Amino acid sequence: MFVALYVRVSTGNQIKGTSLESQYDNCLKKALEMGFKKEQIKLYREEGASGEDLERPQLDELRNDIAMGIISHVIITDPDRFSRNLTNKLIVCQELNRRDVELIFTDEEYKDTPEGELFFNMKSTIAQYELQMIKKRTVRGRLKTVEKLGKIMPMRVAPYGYDLKNSQLFINEEEAKFVKMIYEWYVHKKYTMREIGESLRKLGAIPKRGESNYWNASSIMRILTSEIYIGNYYYNRRETKKKVGEKTASGRTKKKYEKRDPSQWIHVKVPNIIETGLFELAQQQRSKNTRKPRNMKYEYLLKSLVRCGHCGRFYECTTYKGRPNKDTGEKKLYTAYRCPNINPRKYDGDTFKCKHSQSIRTELIDDYVWNLIVDALIKPDQIFLMMNEEENQSINEVKQLLKMFEKQIEQLMKQREKLKNLYLKDMINEDEMERDIAENNKQIAKLKNEIQVLESQISTHNKHESTFEAIQKMVNFYKGLVLNTDEKNLTYKQKRMVTESLINEIVITFNEGRVNLTFLGMFEKLRVNKLIDIGLKSQPQEIREHG
């Protein structure tokens, strides 16, 4: 049998100081005074572990040894060494009692009597209260320091592009040069994360975090999405909560982060590296990238840009076969854009079936839109003039889609309750209910994602003035690319890059045999008067652009 000495400190400074050693000396002295020999003593040394957590490596080992029956006495300096939480403390004490292990304190006299237990519990409650007050005072002090003095805290490593000195951020000119390149590549040249990372490596840029000299997608995206690069640092944005019973690979308690209400954030102005307009264009590009299809076999100039104005879904890129050739009997393969709700995989009655949309041949609408782009780039001043007229008119389309999605979510929530009622009435079994609810949840998640994209577009639209200069620069860049390159020599990738930069979305509606296009983005105010013939389901129709 052993006598256990348990010592603990919370911070690294206490480890380096005398607190841990003084605890050990006091506990060892007490054990020797009680007549125990050194070979009977087993030390459990907890370094840098919070008293809030019950799960700690050394305490876990001690509790395991107690359960195995090899510990007869436990000596600690004070009840707080076990835990500052009363409930956790009582859990450990109950484990000791069940194994008839005697608990001994060096700084307090504890007797196994009703009065002794009362004193123990009172002291533990006070310790828990003190811990909460210490945390409250610490947080309040930090908030005042940030709010009044504009200090940046806490921050282990300064963001890439900055240096941290005396709780202030200063631009690191060498790193800032690469930050600007990242935005230029992403917004104007449409580089992927991989292409940006490879370009940074070739230029010798080294990331700030980690031991690797290579960039990863998360590090690059953090630069492209952080408002700190436009001069905005926010303190108190997140709230940290511990996940009781869940551990990281290193054995520490897992944490979850929840975003606080913006009213609780504290804003600190820092030196900006990127202009607001360029930053907003980067966020707009990111929203487009989240819905890009992968591994496309055929070329679709408008993939992920065409939305159905009747049901709100983005069009799919697909293929279909035409009528057999009279001579050869072969069927020609056509590419097309199609609303996925024309023939939905699953729907409840007519709720999700789109009755108004039709498929559109790819080359017809692609050529039409590309000709509009070329015409517009010849005189870009026309775009700039129209962008400043009737600013709120086009965004109403987005707001209508937003209301449509919110209504669809409300319908899906009602359907979920109906499924539960059907199960309760034994009209469907549990497996059917869980399968249908899972599908229901997927649809709700997709709609919520679409709502986030629309809300982002509305926010970008509201910040239109700040992006105007960046847009002018981008349009002039594409004008030079398109007009100085022979049409035949323009690659699909170049045309796609120009198209998705100038057009956020194309909303398509069908009305009395006419196809109506509404452009969102830089084309949203553009009026085109000419009409052209377009094949719609192999039938000649007219397509006209509406603002």
DOTORNU-886058 format. One line per field, with one value per residue (C-alpha): residue in three letters; x, y, z. Coordinates in steps of 0.5 Angstrom, whole numbers, plus 500, padded with zeros to 3 digits. Layout:
BEGIN
rest: (ALA ...)
px: (X ...)
py: (Y ...)
pz: (Z ...)
END
This chain:
BEGIN
rest: (MET PHE VAL ALA LEU TYR VAL ARG VAL SER THR GLY ASN GLN ILE LYS GLY THR SER LEU GLU SER GLN TYR ASP ASN CYS LEU LYS LYS ALA LEU GLU MET GLY PHE LYS LYS GLU GLN ILE LYS LEU TYR ARG GLU GLU GLY ALA SER GLY GLU ASP LEU GLU ARG PRO GLN LEU ASP GLU LEU ARG ASN ASP ILE ALA MET GLY ILE ILE SER HIS VAL ILE ILE THR ASP PRO ASP ARG PHE SER ARG ASN LEU THR ASN LYS LEU ILE VAL CYS GLN GLU LEU ASN ARG ARG ASP VAL GLU LEU ILE PHE THR ASP GLU GLU TYR LYS ASP THR PRO GLU GLY GLU LEU PHE PHE ASN MET LYS SER THR ILE ALA GLN TYR GLU LEU GLN MET ILE LYS LYS ARG THR VAL ARG GLY ARG LEU LYS THR VAL GLU LYS LEU GLY LYS ILE MET PRO MET ARG VAL ALA PRO TYR GLY TYR ASP LEU LYS ASN SER GLN LEU PHE ILE ASN GLU GLU GLU ALA LYS PHE VAL LYS MET ILE TYR GLU TRP TYR VAL HIS LYS LYS TYR THR MET ARG GLU ILE GLY GLU SER LEU ARG LYS LEU GLY ALA ILE PRO LYS ARG GLY GLU SER ASN TYR TRP ASN ALA SER SER ILE MET ARG ILE LEU THR SER GLU ILE TYR ILE GLY ASN TYR TYR TYR ASN ARG ARG GLU THR LYS LYS LYS VAL GLY GLU LYS THR ALA SER GLY ARG THR LYS LYS LYS TYR GLU LYS ARG ASP PRO SER GLN TRP ILE HIS VAL LYS VAL PRO ASN ILE ILE GLU THR GLY LEU PHE GLU LEU ALA GLN GLN GLN ARG SER LYS ASN THR ARG LYS PRO ARG ASN MET LYS TYR GLU TYR LEU LEU LYS SER LEU VAL ARG CYS GLY HIS CYS GLY ARG PHE TYR GLU CYS THR THR TYR LYS GLY ARG PRO ASN LYS ASP THR GLY GLU LYS LYS LEU TYR THR ALA TYR ARG CYS PRO ASN ILE ASN PRO ARG LYS TYR ASP GLY ASP THR PHE LYS CYS LYS HIS SER GLN SER ILE ARG THR GLU LEU ILE ASP ASP TYR VAL TRP ASN LEU ILE VAL ASP ALA LEU ILE LYS PRO ASP GLN ILE PHE LEU MET MET ASN GLU GLU GLU ASN GLN SER ILE ASN GLU VAL LYS GLN LEU LEU LYS MET PHE GLU LYS GLN ILE GLU GLN LEU MET LYS GLN ARG GLU LYS LEU LYS ASN LEU TYR LEU LYS ASP MET ILE ASN GLU ASP GLU MET GLU ARG ASP ILE ALA GLU ASN ASN LYS GLN ILE ALA LYS LEU LYS ASN GLU ILE GLN VAL LEU GLU SER GLN ILE SER THR HIS ASN LYS HIS GLU SER THR PHE GLU ALA ILE GLN LYS MET VAL ASN PHE TYR LYS GLY LEU VAL LEU ASN THR ASP GLU LYS ASN LEU THR TYR LYS GLN LYS ARG MET VAL THR GLU SER LEU ILE ASN GLU ILE VAL ILE THR PHE ASN GLU GLY ARG VAL ASN LEU THR PHE LEU GLY MET PHE GLU LYS LEU ARG VAL ASN LYS LEU ILE ASP ILE GLY LEU LYS SER GLN PRO GLN GLU ILE ARG GLU HIS GLY)
px: (500 502 501 500 502 498 501 498 499 495 500 507 509 508 511 518 517 516 509 509 516 513 507 511 516 509 506 513 514 507 508 514 511 506 511 511 518 520 519 512 511 508 508 503 505 500 504 500 493 486 483 476 477 476 480 487 493 496 489 486 492 491 484 486 491 485 480 486 486 494 493 492 492 492 496 495 496 489 482 483 488 483 478 475 469 465 461 468 471 465 466 473 472 466 471 476 471 469 476 477 483 484 485 490 491 497 494 487 485 479 476 471 465 458 462 468 464 460 467 470 463 463 470 470 464 468 473 469 466 473 475 469 470 478 475 470 475 480 476 473 480 482 476 477 485 482 477 480 488 486 491 491 490 491 495 500 502 501 497 501 503 504 508 506 510 507 500 500 500 505 505 511 512 516 510 505 507 505 498 497 499 494 488 491 491 485 480 483 487 482 488 486 488 493 496 497 500 505 506 508 513 516 517 520 514 514 508 508 505 507 514 513 515 509 502 496 489 486 492 491 483 484 488 483 477 480 477 484 487 482 484 478 480 475 476 471 468 468 466 470 466 469 466 466 468 472 479 484 490 494 489 487 479 476 473 468 467 461 460 458 452 456 454 459 465 470 473 480 483 489 493 490 494 488 483 476 474 478 477 469 471 475 468 464 469 469 461 462 467 463 458 462 461 467 470 466 467 464 465 460 461 455 456 454 452 445 439 432 427 421 424 430 435 441 441 445 450 447 447 442 441 437 433 436 439 435 441 446 441 446 443 447 449 448 450 444 443 437 433 434 427 424 424 426 429 424 418 412 406 408 412 418 417 418 413 415 423 425 432 436 442 449 452 446 446 453 454 449 452 459 457 454 460 465 460 460 468 468 465 466 464 457 458 460 455 449 452 451 443 437 442 436 432 436 437 430 431 436 431 425 429 431 424 423 428 425 418 421 425 418 415 420 420 412 413 418 413 408 413 413 406 405 410 406 400 404 403 410 416 422 427 422 421 429 430 425 428 435 433 429 435 439 434 434 442 442 437 441 447 443 441 448 450 444 445 453 451 446 452 456 451 450 458 458 461 467 468 467 475 477 471 474 481 478 474 480 484 479 478 485 485 479 480 488 487 484 477 480 486 482 481 475 479 480 473 470 475 472 465 464 468 463 456 454 448 443 436 432 424 420 414 409 415 420 426 428 435 436 443 446 453 456 451 445 444 446 440 441 435 437 433 436 433 435 434 429 428 430 424 426 425 427 431 431 435 431 434)
py: (500 507 514 519 526 530 537 541 548 552 556 555 561 557 551 555 559 556 554 547 545 548 544 538 539 540 534 530 533 531 524 523 526 520 515 513 511 514 508 508 515 516 523 525 532 536 541 547 544 548 547 547 540 534 530 531 526 525 526 520 516 517 515 509 507 508 504 498 499 500 507 508 515 522 528 535 542 544 542 546 542 537 542 549 546 543 538 535 535 531 526 525 525 519 515 516 514 508 505 507 512 517 524 529 536 540 547 545 540 536 531 526 529 532 539 537 536 542 546 542 544 551 552 549 553 559 557 556 563 566 562 565 572 572 570 576 581 578 579 586 588 586 589 596 595 594 599 605 604 600 594 588 582 576 574 569 570 576 575 574 581 584 585 585 590 592 590 594 591 594 592 588 591 584 580 585 585 578 579 584 579 574 578 580 573 571 576 578 572 567 563 557 556 551 556 561 556 554 562 564 558 560 567 565 567 563 562 565 559 552 549 547 552 550 554 550 552 554 559 562 563 566 572 572 573 576 584 585 586 592 595 592 588 585 583 579 576 569 565 559 553 547 540 536 529 530 530 532 528 531 529 537 538 540 547 549 557 560 567 573 578 583 588 585 586 591 594 596 600 597 599 596 593 592 597 595 595 589 585 585 583 577 575 575 571 566 566 564 558 555 553 551 544 540 535 538 534 539 547 551 558 560 554 556 562 561 561 559 565 561 556 559 553 554 550 544 543 537 533 530 527 530 526 521 523 520 518 515 514 517 522 528 530 537 540 544 548 545 547 541 542 540 533 533 526 527 532 532 533 539 543 542 541 547 547 553 552 549 547 551 549 551 554 559 562 562 565 571 572 573 577 582 582 584 589 592 592 596 602 600 607 605 600 605 610 605 602 609 609 606 603 599 596 590 588 587 580 578 580 576 570 570 571 565 560 562 560 554 552 554 549 543 545 543 537 534 535 531 526 525 525 520 515 516 514 508 510 509 506 509 507 511 517 517 517 522 527 526 528 534 536 536 540 545 545 547 552 556 556 559 564 566 567 571 575 576 579 584 586 587 591 595 597 598 605 602 597 602 603 596 594 600 597 590 592 595 589 585 590 589 582 581 586 585 578 575 571 565 565 566 560 557 559 566 567 564 568 574 572 570 576 581 577 574 571 570 569 566 566 564 568 567 563 568 567 573 574 578 580 581 584 589 587 589 595 594 594 591 592 587 581 574 567 562 554 552 545 545 550 557 562 569 571 578 581 585 590)
pz: (500 498 501 495 495 490 488 483 480 474 471 468 472 478 475 475 481 488 489 486 490 497 496 495 501 506 504 504 511 513 511 515 521 520 520 513 510 503 499 501 498 491 488 483 480 476 472 469 470 471 478 474 470 474 468 469 467 474 478 473 475 482 482 478 483 489 485 485 492 493 496 504 505 500 503 499 502 501 498 492 490 488 485 486 483 489 485 482 489 492 487 489 496 495 491 497 502 498 499 506 504 509 506 510 509 511 511 514 520 517 521 519 523 521 523 519 513 513 514 508 504 506 504 497 496 497 493 487 488 488 482 478 481 479 472 472 474 469 463 466 466 459 456 459 457 450 450 453 450 444 446 442 447 448 441 441 434 430 424 417 415 422 428 435 439 446 445 438 431 426 419 417 410 407 409 407 400 399 403 397 392 395 394 387 385 388 386 379 376 380 383 387 394 391 386 391 395 390 388 395 395 389 391 398 403 409 413 421 424 425 423 416 411 406 406 406 404 411 412 406 407 413 410 405 410 416 417 420 413 412 419 423 430 434 441 445 439 441 448 450 453 455 453 459 458 451 451 445 443 448 454 455 455 449 448 443 441 440 437 441 439 435 441 445 441 442 435 435 429 426 420 414 408 404 401 403 396 394 401 399 392 395 399 393 390 396 396 388 390 395 390 384 381 381 375 369 363 358 358 361 361 366 371 378 376 373 378 377 378 380 385 387 386 382 375 374 368 364 357 353 346 341 335 331 325 319 315 320 326 331 336 337 344 347 353 357 363 367 374 378 381 374 376 383 386 392 393 397 392 388 394 390 383 379 373 370 368 362 360 356 351 353 347 346 352 353 347 348 355 352 347 352 356 350 348 355 356 349 353 361 363 361 366 371 370 370 377 380 378 382 387 390 384 383 390 391 387 392 397 394 394 401 403 398 402 409 407 404 411 414 410 411 419 418 414 420 425 420 420 427 428 423 427 433 429 427 420 418 422 426 420 415 420 421 414 412 417 415 408 411 415 409 405 410 411 404 404 410 406 400 405 408 400 399 406 404 397 400 405 399 395 401 401 394 394 398 392 386 385 386 381 376 376 375 369 366 367 363 358 356 356 352 347 346 345 339 340 338 342 348 353 356 363 361 359 365 369 366 366 374 376 372 374 380 378 372 375 369 369 363 361 355 351 353 357 361 364 370 372 379 379 375 369 374 371 364 359 352 347 341 341 338 336 341 341 347 348 340 339 336 342 343 349 352 358 363 368)
END
